[in-house]
C-alpha cells in the first residue's frame, strides 16, 4: 500500500485532526474526520439514490470534515486521478 499524506485541517486543535490521504495503489481517498451525531447519521441513512438501498452498510462510516478543507480534498482528488492514470 502506498499512502500519500495530502493535508490536515489548518485549524486543527488538540485532539482534533481531520486529515486526507490518497492510497495511490488503489486510487482511493482516505478521510479522517469527526464522527457524526445521531441526527446527522440518521439523515444520511435516509438518502436513497436511484437503484441503491437507503441506509449506511455496516462496513461503511459517515464522517464530517470542515468545509475549509475543500482545497485539500481537491488536491486529494487530483492525486487519486493521477494514480489511476499510471
BELKAKA-V388532 format. One record per pair of residues at least 6 apart in sequence whose ideal C-beta (glycine too) atoms are under 7 Angstrom apart, sorted by the first residue. I is the first residue (numbers start at 1). J is the second residue. D is the distance in whole Angstrom. If there is no record, write none. Layout:
I | J | D
I | J | D
This chain:
1 | 23 | 6
1 | 25 | 6
2 | 23 | 7
2 | 24 | 4
2 | 25 | 5
3 | 21 | 5
3 | 23 | 5
3 | 30 | 7
4 | 21 | 6
4 | 22 | 5
4 | 24 | 6
4 | 79 | 6
5 | 21 | 6
6 | 20 | 5
6 | 21 | 6
6 | 22 | 6
6 | 72 | 6
6 | 75 | 5
6 | 76 | 4
6 | 79 | 6
7 | 20 | 6
7 | 72 | 4
7 | 75 | 7
8 | 17 | 6
8 | 19 | 5
9 | 17 | 7
9 | 18 | 4
9 | 66 | 6
9 | 69 | 6
10 | 68 | 7
11 | 68 | 7
17 | 32 | 7
18 | 32 | 6
18 | 33 | 5
18 | 34 | 7
18 | 65 | 4
18 | 66 | 6
18 | 69 | 6
19 | 32 | 4
20 | 29 | 7
20 | 31 | 6
20 | 69 | 7
20 | 72 | 5
20 | 73 | 6
20 | 76 | 5
21 | 30 | 4
22 | 29 | 6
22 | 76 | 5
22 | 79 | 4
22 | 80 | 5
22 | 83 | 7
23 | 30 | 6
24 | 83 | 4
27 | 80 | 5
27 | 83 | 5
27 | 84 | 4
28 | 80 | 7
29 | 76 | 5
29 | 80 | 6
31 | 63 | 6
31 | 65 | 6
33 | 63 | 3
33 | 64 | 5
33 | 65 | 4
34 | 63 | 7
34 | 64 | 5
35 | 63 | 7
36 | 62 | 5
36 | 64 | 6
41 | 62 | 6
44 | 56 | 6
44 | 62 | 5
45 | 54 | 7
45 | 55 | 5
45 | 56 | 5
46 | 54 | 6
47 | 54 | 6
48 | 54 | 4
56 | 62 | 6
